[in-house]
Amino acid sequence: MTFSLDFLSLPLLAFSLLVFASLVVGAITAKAGLPLLLIFMAFGMLAGEDGPGGIRFNDFVASFWVGNIALAVILLDGGLRTNVATFRTGLKPASLLATLGVALSCGLTALAAHFLLNLSWPFALLIGAIVASTDAAAVFSLLQNLGIKLNERVEATLEIESGLNDPMAIFLTLIMIGIILQPGSLQDSWHVILLNLLQQAGVGLMVALVCGMALCELLKRLPSGGLRNGGINALLLISSGLTVFALSTYWGGSGFLTIYVFGVLVGNRAKTFVKTSIGAMNGLAWLFQAAMFLLLGLLATPREVLDLALPALGLSLFLMLVSRPISVWVCLWPYRFNNKEIAFISWVGLRGAVPIVLAIFPIMAGIEESRTLLNVAFMVVVTSLLFQGSSLATVAKKMGMALPDLTRLDARHAGFGDFVINADAKLSDLTGFYGLALAGDPQQSLDSWIHAELKHPPIVGDTIQTESCALTILSMRDDEILKVGLTLGSKKTS
């Protein structure tokens, strides 16, 4: 009698072939703009029980484990890449989107779910909470592979929002599960729920800050030779990140908030160490994403999803075209985002793995009809990646969110104007040499004048249109404007 290794070789063969095939198809279809995450999910569905692969997979506990670990690693990777300088322009609006925006999106989507899917209000609010947040996995990966540079205000807002809004969605999902299991629990213990929210945020931030500072101090004391192996450094970052994720969760904090803030702190205070590992981190993050989306595709039962196709599609379109735009407009209007920026941020409200992972919560809680919620979440994710993800680059260019390529003279002229001016120049110099009409103190510098006119933190690409010219910020150092592009006459602005 021989000992068989089929239990190892067959699953490994299936996983490696699925990843390989997904990557090959992704490379072939790259010009079509199909998100690679969608292709991973599609191959998972093809390998599932309704596809040619015929694999029956219903292990929700394993899926929950893999999903949470993968999301944690992806958030860590995103945090390590986030420059804290972008918080100057993105933190306040992103924080509002990640809290009030998620709650508004949940409520508006629940309204549509109640009528389209004929769900009771508790279940409608539950599906609203499940699909309310944008997905860091989808947003980070698409922004990294877009190939174009978004303006700082939009990019920072999207990245920070996608890193911060998962805790709110998880919190709302758990509240609704509790209400469904114990009707009336909200009105009896709303103060306990509020304290729980504050505890998750407080503990999460405390663990992130303390552990982040401790790791940075440890990295300073490592022998210099330890900085040379990017793969080992990446493993050190991932293991420390998962440690703080687990600690925060165990102590009642938000693990997702913790690991993102931890990543931001370490990425900005230990730049040399992180720089050596960023390539390996990117590869590991993609491996986790591939495993997660293949596994989530295996969970899907297309036959059941198709039974809900029309109402679920209607809910997804309502989320994309109504819920998300309204919540974004309410949150960003006070921060003087222009209409095109608000519209673009609304359209990039991508849904990825998070809704599917959250849809597993009610299944594990033993709530009846939970498969319906899971199938609706699948439809929302697929349509979001298909419609929003595949059009991201085109919409960015059409709406002027992509900054021109400064290495191309024609692109620079089209985006920033025909003349380049030092921002420390005085208004009197500009009005005298170019014959411009700029209202202000003649001795005031162009830098301070632009700051006063914009009434919000300036970014590269911001344009001020006057009667005689258009002035566009060309380069900055921290909060200081260095160069400004000048277009004589009018220039189309949003």
HELIX and SHEET records of a PDB file:
HELIX    1   1 ASP A    6  ILE A   28  1                                  23    
HELIX    2   2 ALA A   30  ALA A   32  5                                   3    
HELIX    3   3 LEU A   36  ALA A   47  1                                  12    
HELIX    4   4 PHE A   60  ARG A   81  1                                  22    
HELIX    5   5 VAL A   84  THR A   86  5                                   3    
HELIX    6   6 PHE A   87  LEU A   96  1                                  10    
HELIX    7   7 LEU A   97  GLY A  101  3                                   5    
HELIX    8   8 VAL A  102  LEU A  116  1                                  15    
HELIX    9   9 TRP A  121  ILE A  130  1                                  10    
HELIX   10  10 ALA A  136  ASN A  145  1                                  10    
HELIX   11  11 GLU A  152  LEU A  164  1                                  13    
HELIX   12  12 ASP A  166  LEU A  181  1                                  16    
HELIX   13  13 SER A  185  ASP A  188  1                                   4    
HELIX   14  14 TRP A  190  LYS A  220  1                                  31    
HELIX   15  15 SER A  224  LEU A  227  5                                   4    
HELIX   16  16 GLY A  230  TYR A  250  1                                  21    
HELIX   17  17 GLY A  255  ARG A  269  1                                  15    
HELIX   18  18 LYS A  271  LEU A  299  1                                  29    
HELIX   19  19 PRO A  302  ASP A  307  1                                   6    
HELIX   20  20 ALA A  309  PHE A  318  1                                  10    
HELIX   21  21 LEU A  319  SER A  323  3                                   5    
HELIX   22  22 ARG A  324  LEU A  332  1                                   9    
HELIX   23  23 TRP A  333  TYR A  335  5                                   3    
HELIX   24  24 ASN A  339  TRP A  347  1                                   9    
HELIX   25  25 ALA A  353  MET A  364  1                                  12    
HELIX   26  26 SER A  370  THR A  383  1                                  14    
HELIX   27  27 SER A  384  GLY A  389  3                                   6    
HELIX   28  28 LEU A  392  LYS A  398  1                                   7    
HELIX   29  29 LEU A  409  PHE A  416  1                                   8    
HELIX   30  30 LEU A  427  TYR A  434  1                                   8    
HELIX   31  31 LEU A  446  LEU A  454  1                                   9    
SHEET    1   A 4 PHE A 419  ASN A 422  0                                        
SHEET    2   A 4 GLU A 480  LEU A 488 -1                                        
SHEET    3   A 4 CYS A 469  ARG A 477 -1                                        
SHEET    4   A 4 THR A 463  GLN A 465 -1                                        
END                                                                             
